[in-house]
């Protein structure tokens, strides 16, 4: 079972760094291995790694084993977006060092809500943080002294569902994350498809209604304006503000304060049988099905996994989505239909996936470390031979790396 602790992080980390010489001395130095490892997650070292999920309000960190089990989990509030990027890096560093006090940490994976470049080293843009072309991987790697992997949070969530959750056994999977907006990811044959520039999977900004609702991205009619947490809350608040008779229950629940209407409240009322809230879920579920049908026409996956906070409504949302998907699928009746499943790992999916992807980075680090050790041993043998007089009449050049 996961262990949760809310952390009151110190604002100044300098005192702690001074108490610990080198600042990151507790970070684990990876041991070398001698056996050659194949390029597959199946042969990644079975060592504990840390996964970090950075959202708009919380930073969640956890130690995850090779089977996807969370050994310990801690979380704290995300620093305000007006603060410098270093403040967020300080928070991440503190979480990792805290976990490394109790666990043998071998690598760190980060799932960030934003655009990450194809090399998985820089956060190009994060809407909730002050990250603009931020070299996050190298900055953290220098401070933690272990390998660091950075990826988009939807990619890490999709990887976790493919490895340990609703997408197990699928070779072509599309993940859709429904939260404030809509994110997504594509996996084919065990690989995350990130696109040429690393920003594939921004499904929420497909335009489905020309001239429709204005989206924060600047365009109109984006999919996420019709099938997301924001769309759900917007519609409920509009009905309540208009004093619609169908909104009586929710108006009464918030005592007339329309601004207090939230997604979880709408979900709760829908489960209790409130007709308006059920209808709202049917509406966004139908739009979800339309978008999935469009993605099926473009990508033809075997499975769609729907995650994110809004997916907690389960069949209130997924049922209408399946119906709309079948109704709008191109070539319906003459082609196999992709399976639509609700994500199984909940809000921890991004953290678990980031930790598991970091395990692959740990493998590459081990391989590089092994090569460095082999070179060192080769030079030591050569130097010892010279000292013993065993390299006479030959070139005195040291052995060259092949």
N, C-alpha and C positions, 0 to 999 in steps of 0.2 A: 504494500500500500504506500502511496506517495505521502511524503511528509511536507506539510505546508507551514511556512512561517512568514509572517509579514516582517519585513526588515525596515528598521529606521536607520537608513544609511547616513553616515557622517558626511557633512558637506565638504569637509577638508580631508583629503586622503593623505596629505603629506605626513601627518603624525604617524599613521600606520606604516607608511613606506619607510619612515625613519626607523621604526621599531623592527622592521624586517629588512635587513641589509639586502640591497639590490631590488627591493620592491616586489619582485616576483620570484623570489628564491624558492617559494613553496611549490611553484609550478613544476610539473613533472618533466624530467628529461627522458625522452623515449629510449627504450632499450633497442639494440639492434637485433635483427633476426638473420638466420643464415639461409633458410629455405626460400626459394624463389616463389613469389606470390603472383597468381594470375590477376588480371584486371577484372575483378568481379566482386560485388558486395558479398558474395558467398564465401570468399576467402579473405575478407578484411579481418584484421586482428580483432579478436574477441576481448576487447579492453573497454573499460568505462570511458565515456566521453560526455561532455557537457553540451546540451542544446539550449539555445536562448531564443526566445520569441519576443520581438520588440514590436509592440503595438502603439496605438495613439495614447493609451491611458496607462498601460502596465508593461513592465518588463518581467517576463517569466523565465526562470532558469532551472534546469534540472539535470541530474546525473542519470544517464540512461545506459543500460547494459546492452549487449549484442542481440538480445531477444526483444528489444523494445520496451523493457520494463523500466519504470521510473523508480530509481533507488531513493532519491530525495529531490524535493522541489521547493524552491523559494521564489518569492516575487516581491516587487516593489513598484512604486508609481514611476511612470515615465517622466523624466524631467521636462519642464515646459519647453515648447518648441522655440520660444524666443531665446533660450539659452544656447551657449556655444556647443558645437559638436563634441568638444572635449568633456563636457559635463556628462553626456550620455556614455562616452567611452569610459569615464571614471566609474559610472554606475555598473557597467558590464564587467569591468575589471574587478570591482569589489565583490560582485556576485560570484564570479569564477573563483577568486581567491578564497572566499568564504567556503565554497563547496570543496575546494582542494584541501582544506584543513582536515576533512573527514573522508575524502575519497581520492583514489589514485587516478587523477585526471590525465588523459593522454592526448586529447584534442578538443577543440571548441568549435561548434557550429552555430551560426547565427542566421535566423530567419528574420528579415527586415521587411516592413511594410513599405515598399518603394521599388524603384527600378535599380537593378543591380547589373553591372556590365557583364559581358560574356565571359570574362576571365574570373568572375566571382571575386573581385578584389575591391571594387569601388561601388559605393552607393551613389548612383547618378542623381537621384532625386527621391526624397522621402517627404510626403505631404504633411506628416505630423511632426517632423523633426527638422532641425537646422542642418540637414545633410544635403550638400550640393557638390557632386563630384568628390565625395569624401573617400579617401584611401583607408577605409575601415579595416580591411584585413591586415595590411602591413602595420598599421598603428597598433592594433591589438596584439599582433604576433610579437612585436618588439617588446611589449609590456608583459606578456604572459609566458613567453619562452616555450610555447607549444604551438603546433600547427593550428591555424584558424581558417575556417571556411565561411564565406558569406554568400547568401542566396536570398531570393525573394521568398516571403513567408508562404505564399500559395504553392510555390515549388516544393518547399520543405514539407508542407502539409500533405501534398499529393504523394510525395515519396513515402511518408509514414503510412498513409492509407494503402499504398501498393505493397509495402513490405509487411505490414502488421494488421491492416484493417480491412475495410470493405472492398478494396481493390486487389486483394491477394489472388494470384493466379491469372490475372489479366495481362495480356501483352500489349494492348492498346487502350489506354485509360485517359480520360479527361476529368480533371477536378474543377469544380465550381464552388467558390467560397462566397456565401451570402452573408454580408455583414452590413456595415454602413453603406458600402458600395458592393460591387461584384468583382472578385478576382478569379484567377484561374491558372491552370497548369496543364501541360500535355506530357504524357509519358508513353514512349514507344520502345518495346523490346528492352525494358530495364534502363532506359535513359531518359532524363528530363530534357525535353526539347525547349531550349531557351531562345532560339532564334539567332540571327547573325549578330545582333547587338545586345542580346541578353534580356530583352523586354517582351518576349512572347507571352501570351496568356492574358492580355488585358481585355478579356471578353466583355467586361462591363461597359466598354466604350464603343461597342458596335452600335451603330445607329439603327434603331428599329422603327422609329416614328419620325419621319421627316417633319421638321418644324415643331417637334414636341417639347416636353419640359426642358428647361435650361439645365445643363449639367455643370458642376464645378470645373470640369475640364475645359469649358468654353463652348462646347457644341450643344446642340439640341437633340432631344429624342434618343439619348443613349439608353441602352438596355437596363442599366442599373437604376435609371429613373422610374422604372416600372416593375422591377422585381428585385428589391433589396430592402434592408431594414429602414433606410431613409424613405423609400416609397411607401412602405407599410405605415410608418408613423405620420408621414405627410398626409396621406389620405384620411387617417383617423382624426387627425387634428383639424383638417378642413371640415369634416362632417360635424365635429364637436363645436368648432367656431361658428358654424352656420346654425347651431342649435337644432340640428336635425333630430326628429323623433327617434330615428334608429340608433342615435348615439346616446340615448338617455342613460344607459347603464354605465358607460365609460365616463360621461360627464359627472354622474353621481359619485363614481369611484374616486375621481380626482378633485371632487368638491368644486367643480367649475373652473379649475386651473388647467387650461388646455395645454400649457407648456409642460405639464407633468405627465402627459401621455407618452409612454415609452413602448418599445417593442416587447419586452418581457410582460408588461401589463396586458397588451393586446393578446399575446399568446395565452396568458392565464385566463382571460375572459373567454377566449375562443374555446379553450378546453372545458370551461364551465357551461358552454352552450350558447354564448352570446351570438345572436344572429349576425349583427354587423361585423364583428371581429372574424367570424367564420367566413363571411363573404369577402372580407379584405384579403384573407389568406387564399381564397379561391382565385381572386383577381391576380395577385402577384404570382400564384402558382401557375396560372394559365400563361402569363408572360414568361415565366421560367421555362415552361414546356416549349413555347415558341422559339426562345433563344437556343434551347438544347437541340431542337430540330434543325435550326440553322447550322449549329456546330456539327451535327451529324452529317449534314450535306457536305460540309467542307472537310471534315477530318475522319469520318467513318470509324469511330472507336468502338470497342466492344462493350465499354462500360463508362457511365458517367457517375461520379461520386459527388454528392452535394453536401458540403460542409459549411462551417461558419455559424455564427450565433443564431441566425434566422432559421436554420435547419432544425433547431430544437423543437419546432412546431411539428415535426415528423409528418404523419399522414395528412394533417391539415394543409400542408404545403406540397408534399411529394405526390399525394394522390392526384390533385388537379394538374400537377406538372406532367405526370405520366399520361393522363388523358389528352392534354393539349399536344404533347409530343407525338402521340400516335396520330392525332388528327392533322398535324402540320408536316409530318415527316415526308420528304420527297421520295416518291416511289413506294409509298406505303402499300403493304400487301404483296409486294414483289421483292422485298429485300429483308434480311435479318434485322431485327430491332435491337439496338443497344440496351443493355440493362441500366436502369437508373436506381442507384442505391444511396441511402443516407450514410454519411461518414460515421465511423464507429469510434474514433479516438477522441472526439470532442475537442475542447479548446486546447488540449495538450498536443494535438497533431503536429503543429508547426515546430514545437520544441523537440518532440521525439524525432521528427524527420531531420531536423538540423543536426541533432546529435549523431544520427546514423550516417548522414552524408559526411560528417566530420571524421567518421571512422575510416572512410576511404582515403581521406587526406592523411590520416595517421599512418596508413599503410604506405603511401608514397614517401612520407617522411622517414619511416623505418627503412625503406629501400635505399633512399639517399644516404641515410646515416650508415647503413651497412657498407655502401660503396666507399664512403669516407674512411671507415674503419679498415676496410681492405687495403686502401691506398696507404694508410698510415702503417699498417703491418708490413706491407711490401717494402716501404722505405726503411722501416726499422730493420728488417732482415738484411737489406742491402748495406745499411750503415754498419750493422754488426759484422757482416762479412768483411768489410773494409778494415774494421778495427782488429779483426782476427787475422788479417793478411790473406784472406781467401779470395780476393779479387785483384790478382796481380796480372799484369800483361793484358788487361782488358780495359775497355772504355770505362772511365770513371763517371760517366753520366748515369744518373739514377734511372730506374726503369720508367718508361713512358706509359702514360695512361692510354689504353687501346682506344 
